[in-house]
């Protein structure tokens, strides 16, 4: 059964990995990601400076609306497997 296998893996990982190890690995991965990754991505999508600013503003607006709606609805953990 797939759910039993998941539970076993979770229990194993919970006993093997402690908080400091997980935080250390997370920081190591996070440091590999450029702080301006989103800016670079939006610039690649844009054909001009004006298009970049329009695209950026649309992204900011839609993200703000999504965050506000999720806050109002009480959706606390916003990860990909939790989107409706």
N, C-alpha and C positions, 0 to 999 in steps of 0.2 A: 504494500500500500504506500502510495506516494506521501501522504500526510504523516505516516509513522516514520518514514525515512527522514523527512524534514525535521520532525521533532527530535529524532536521535542525533542528527547533525547539529541542531541548535544546542542541545544539551552538551554534546561533546565540545563545541566551540566555546560555550559558556564556561566550561571548566578549564579549558586550555588557555584562553586569552583573558588577560586582566585589563582593567581600564587604562593603565599607563601604557601598556603595549599597543592597545588599539589607538589611543591618542597619538602615540609616537608614529605609528604607521600612517594615520590620517594626515598628520602634519607633513610627513615625507611626501605623500601623494599630492597634497594641496600645494606644496612649494614648487611642484613641477608645472603647475598651471599658471599661465601668465595672468597678471592682475587685470590687464586690459583685453582679455580674450573676446569679450562681447563687442567691444569697440572695433577690434580688428575684423570680426565677423560681419558687423553691420557695414563697415567700410567696403569690404569685399562685395557685398550685395548691392552697393550703391554705384550708380554710374556717374554721379557728380556730387559736389559738396552739398548742394541743395537737397538732393535725394537722400543723402546721409542724414541730414537734420530732420527731414520729414519722417524717414524710417525710424530714427531714434525716438522722436517724439511720439509716434504711433505705438512703438514698443512700450515706452514708459507709461503712456495712458492706459493701454490694455492691461499691463501688469498691475497698475494701481487699481483698476476696476476689479480684476480677478482677486487681488489680495483683500480688497474691501469686502467683496461678496463672501469670500471664504471666512473672513473674520466674523461677519454678521451671521453666517450660517453655523459658525462654531466649528469649522473644520480646522483642527489643530495641527495635524501632521500632513503637510502638503508634499507628498512624494508621488512619483509616477504611477505606482500601483494603487494610489488612493483617489485618483481623479475619477469623477463620475461621468 
